[in-house]
């Protein structure tokens, strides 16, 4: 299934993309795609519906972030060797885990707003996974049992804040619009091979990033198992899993995002998002 949230900001309805690419309203079945409903029981409830009997939502309506209000938004740093190399960093021997604020989540077509003091804003096309049931001390071989689905994520990063403002990376990763996700939360049965997905990012129509999940240093299963050794993952938690090379910071000279830039992200089976850069008022 491809699950999404449709409507004005703060008034989104949970929806399903049907086989004819119609948006089907799920709001009489569940209230929203939030931690209370992001579980396998909800998926079964939706699958048991007669989809064609559900109301159709106008496709001109805004598509919001595919999930909302996760308790945790984890991210993985330097998880593609070529990206580590372009940032002059050694490939990590253990996953680099950091937090993004859940408040940074926006929709897949919303503007990314450049904060007033930002000078080094950068893009990172990634694949995020969403946890579907409580996960603690997960065995690597069983990790997919805990995944509700996958979505496109742009791990927007302010490099000066990330690198030079002291402490952990969270300062440079958590601005108000630094987490576009969606358009869809795609369940595992829709994805042919999660370990062989292409991901790309174009900036103003020119290719900047190209990667494939086969090139990840730590794959999805390893990441779930690893993180669950240290903390309990809960339904609705997001883990965004790292970016391939081609970020602005890695260029010589660095080429950062500016007002009016347009980013288009694509991932096999997960869809496409397109966001524009605007300045903070």
C-alpha positions as CSV (number, residue, x, y, z in Angstrom):
1,X,0.0,0.0,0.0
2,X,0.9,3.6,-0.5
3,X,-0.3,5.7,2.4
4,X,-0.3,9.5,2.5
5,X,-1.8,12.5,4.3
6,X,-3.8,15.0,2.2
7,X,-5.0,18.5,3.1
8,X,-4.0,21.9,4.5
9,X,-1.3,22.1,7.1
10,X,-2.6,20.8,10.4
11,X,-5.8,19.5,8.8
12,X,-4.5,16.6,6.8
13,X,-6.6,13.4,6.3
14,X,-5.1,9.9,6.2
15,X,-5.5,8.5,2.7
16,X,-4.6,5.6,0.4
17,X,-3.4,5.7,-3.2
18,X,-5.6,3.1,-5.0
19,X,-4.7,1.1,-8.2
20,X,-6.1,4.0,-10.3
21,X,-4.0,6.6,-8.5
22,X,-7.0,8.0,-6.7
23,X,-6.6,9.3,-3.2
24,X,-9.0,7.4,-1.0
25,X,-10.1,9.0,2.3
26,X,-9.3,6.8,5.4
27,X,-10.4,9.3,8.0
28,X,-13.5,7.2,9.0
29,X,-11.2,4.2,9.7
30,X,-8.3,6.0,11.5
31,X,-7.8,9.5,12.8
32,X,-4.3,10.0,11.3
33,X,-0.9,8.4,10.6
34,X,0.6,9.1,14.0
35,X,2.3,6.9,16.6
36,X,-1.0,5.7,17.9
37,X,-2.0,4.2,14.5
38,X,1.3,3.4,12.9
39,X,1.2,-0.3,13.5
40,X,0.5,-3.6,11.8
41,X,-3.1,-3.7,13.3
42,X,-3.9,-0.5,11.4
43,X,-2.4,-2.0,8.2
44,X,-4.7,-5.0,8.5
45,X,-7.7,-2.8,9.2
46,X,-7.0,-0.9,6.0
47,X,-6.4,-4.0,3.9
48,X,-9.7,-5.4,5.1
49,X,-11.6,-2.4,3.6
50,X,-13.4,-2.4,0.3
51,X,-11.1,0.3,-1.2
52,X,-13.4,1.3,-4.0
53,X,-16.2,2.2,-1.5
54,X,-14.0,4.8,0.2
55,X,-14.5,8.5,-0.6
56,X,-12.2,10.0,-3.2
57,X,-10.2,13.1,-2.3
58,X,-9.5,15.8,-4.9
59,X,-6.0,15.3,-6.2
60,X,-5.4,19.0,-6.3
61,X,-5.3,19.1,-2.5
62,X,-1.9,19.5,-0.9
63,X,0.0,16.3,0.0
64,X,1.4,16.6,3.6
65,X,4.1,14.5,5.3
66,X,3.2,10.9,5.1
67,X,3.4,10.5,8.9
68,X,3.2,13.0,11.8
69,X,4.4,13.5,15.4
70,X,6.9,10.6,15.7
71,X,8.4,10.2,19.1
72,X,11.9,9.9,17.5
73,X,13.4,11.0,14.3
74,X,16.8,9.2,14.0
75,X,19.3,9.7,11.2
76,X,22.5,8.0,10.1
77,X,25.6,9.8,9.1
78,X,28.2,8.9,6.5
79,X,26.5,5.7,5.5
80,X,27.7,5.7,1.9
81,X,31.5,5.4,1.4
82,X,31.6,7.9,-1.4
83,X,29.8,10.5,0.7
84,X,32.3,9.9,3.6
85,X,35.1,10.5,1.1
86,X,33.7,13.7,-0.4
87,X,33.5,15.1,3.2
88,X,37.1,14.1,3.9
89,X,35.8,11.7,6.6
90,X,36.8,8.1,7.3
91,X,34.1,5.5,6.7
92,X,32.6,4.7,10.1
93,X,33.2,1.4,11.8
94,X,30.0,1.8,13.7
95,X,26.8,3.6,12.6
96,X,26.8,7.4,13.3
97,X,23.4,7.9,14.9
98,X,22.1,11.4,15.5
99,X,18.7,13.1,16.1
100,X,16.6,15.3,13.9
101,X,13.8,17.2,15.7
102,X,10.4,15.7,14.9
103,X,9.2,19.3,14.5
104,X,11.3,19.7,11.3
105,X,9.0,17.4,9.3
106,X,7.2,19.0,6.4
107,X,5.4,17.7,3.3
108,X,7.1,16.6,0.1
109,X,6.1,19.7,-1.9
110,X,6.3,22.3,0.9
111,X,8.9,25.0,0.8
112,X,12.2,24.5,2.5
113,X,12.8,27.7,4.3
114,X,16.4,29.1,4.6
115,X,16.8,30.3,8.2
116,X,17.8,34.0,8.6
117,X,21.4,33.2,9.8
118,X,22.0,30.3,7.5
119,X,24.8,30.4,4.8
120,X,25.6,26.8,4.2
121,X,22.3,24.9,3.6
122,X,22.7,21.6,1.9
123,X,20.6,18.7,0.6
124,X,20.7,14.9,1.3
125,X,18.5,12.4,-0.6
126,X,17.8,9.5,1.7
127,X,15.4,6.6,2.4
128,X,13.7,6.6,5.7
129,X,12.1,3.6,7.4
130,X,9.2,3.7,9.8
131,X,9.0,1.3,12.8
132,X,5.7,-0.6,13.2
133,X,6.0,-2.3,16.5
134,X,8.1,-2.1,19.7
135,X,11.7,-3.1,19.0
136,X,14.3,-4.0,21.5
137,X,17.4,-6.2,21.1
138,X,16.4,-7.0,17.5
139,X,18.2,-9.7,15.7
140,X,19.6,-8.6,12.4
141,X,17.9,-11.5,10.5
142,X,14.4,-10.5,11.9
143,X,14.7,-6.8,11.5
144,X,12.2,-6.4,8.7
145,X,9.5,-7.7,10.9
146,X,9.6,-4.4,12.7
147,X,9.4,-2.2,9.6
148,X,6.0,-0.7,8.7
149,X,7.2,0.9,5.6
150,X,9.6,3.2,3.8
151,X,9.5,6.7,2.4
152,X,11.7,9.4,0.7
153,X,13.4,11.8,3.0
154,X,15.6,14.9,2.4
155,X,17.9,15.3,5.3
156,X,18.4,19.1,5.0
157,X,21.5,20.1,6.7
158,X,23.1,23.5,7.7
159,X,26.7,22.6,7.5
160,X,28.2,25.6,9.4
161,X,25.8,24.8,12.3
162,X,26.5,21.1,12.0
163,X,30.3,21.4,11.9
164,X,31.2,24.6,13.7
165,X,28.6,25.4,16.4
166,X,29.8,22.8,19.0
167,X,28.2,19.7,20.3
168,X,26.4,17.1,18.2
169,X,25.0,17.4,14.7
170,X,21.5,18.0,15.8
171,X,21.9,21.8,15.6
172,X,22.5,21.6,11.9
173,X,19.8,19.0,11.2
174,X,16.7,20.3,13.0
175,X,15.6,23.6,11.5
176,X,11.9,24.1,11.1
177,X,11.7,22.7,7.5
178,X,14.7,20.4,7.5
179,X,12.8,17.1,7.2
180,X,10.7,16.8,4.0
181,X,9.2,13.3,3.9
182,X,6.9,11.5,1.5
183,X,4.9,11.7,-0.6
184,X,4.0,8.1,0.5
185,X,4.7,5.7,3.2
186,X,5.1,2.5,1.2
187,X,4.6,-0.9,2.8
188,X,7.2,-3.6,2.2
189,X,5.0,-5.7,-0.1
190,X,5.1,-2.9,-2.7
191,X,9.0,-2.9,-2.8
192,X,10.7,-5.5,-5.0
193,X,14.1,-5.4,-3.2
194,X,14.8,-2.9,-0.5
195,X,18.5,-3.7,-0.7
196,X,18.7,-2.6,-4.4
197,X,16.9,0.7,-4.7
198,X,18.1,3.7,-6.8
199,X,17.9,7.2,-5.2
200,X,18.6,10.5,-7.0
201,X,18.4,14.2,-6.3
202,X,18.3,16.9,-9.0
203,X,19.0,20.5,-8.3
204,X,17.4,23.0,-10.8
205,X,17.1,20.2,-13.3
206,X,20.7,19.0,-13.0
207,X,21.7,15.7,-11.4
208,X,23.5,16.2,-8.1
209,X,23.2,12.8,-6.3
210,X,22.9,9.2,-7.5
211,X,23.1,6.2,-5.3
212,X,21.8,2.7,-4.6
213,X,21.0,1.0,-1.3
214,X,23.4,-1.8,-2.2
215,X,26.2,0.7,-1.5
216,X,25.1,1.4,2.0
217,X,27.9,0.7,4.6
218,X,25.3,-0.4,7.1
219,X,22.0,-1.8,5.6
220,X,18.5,-1.3,6.9
221,X,18.5,-4.5,9.0
222,X,21.9,-3.7,10.6
223,X,20.7,-0.2,11.5
224,X,17.5,-1.4,13.2
225,X,19.4,-4.1,15.1
226,X,22.2,-1.8,16.1
227,X,20.0,1.1,17.4
228,X,17.7,-1.4,19.3
229,X,20.6,-2.6,21.4
230,X,20.8,0.9,23.0
231,X,17.2,2.1,23.1
232,X,13.7,0.8,22.5
233,X,12.3,1.8,19.1
234,X,8.5,2.5,19.1
235,X,5.8,2.5,16.5
236,X,6.0,5.6,14.4
237,X,9.7,6.2,15.0
238,X,11.6,7.3,11.8
239,X,15.2,6.2,10.9
240,X,16.6,8.0,7.8
241,X,19.5,6.0,6.6
242,X,22.1,8.1,5.0
243,X,22.9,9.9,1.7
244,X,25.1,9.1,-1.3
245,X,27.7,11.5,-2.6
246,X,27.0,14.7,-4.5
247,X,26.1,17.0,-1.6
248,X,27.0,20.7,-1.9
249,X,29.5,20.5,0.9
250,X,31.5,18.0,-1.1
251,X,32.1,20.2,-4.1
252,X,35.1,22.4,-4.8
253,X,34.3,25.1,-4.0
254,X,31.2,24.1,-1.9
255,X,27.9,24.9,-3.6
256,X,25.1,25.5,-1.1
257,X,21.4,26.0,-1.6
258,X,20.0,29.4,-2.3
259,X,16.6,31.1,-2.6
260,X,14.6,29.9,-5.6
261,X,16.5,26.6,-6.0
262,X,14.3,23.5,-6.8
263,X,15.1,20.1,-5.5
264,X,13.6,16.9,-7.0
265,X,14.2,13.6,-5.2
266,X,13.3,10.2,-6.6
267,X,13.6,6.7,-5.1
268,X,12.5,3.5,-6.8
269,X,9.0,2.4,-5.7
270,X,8.8,5.2,-3.1
271,X,7.9,8.1,-5.4
272,X,9.1,11.6,-6.0
273,X,9.2,14.8,-4.0
274,X,9.9,18.3,-5.2
275,X,10.6,21.3,-2.9
276,X,11.6,24.9,-3.4
277,X,13.9,27.1,-1.4
278,X,12.5,30.2,0.1
279,X,13.8,32.7,2.7
280,X,12.6,33.1,6.2
281,X,10.2,36.1,6.6
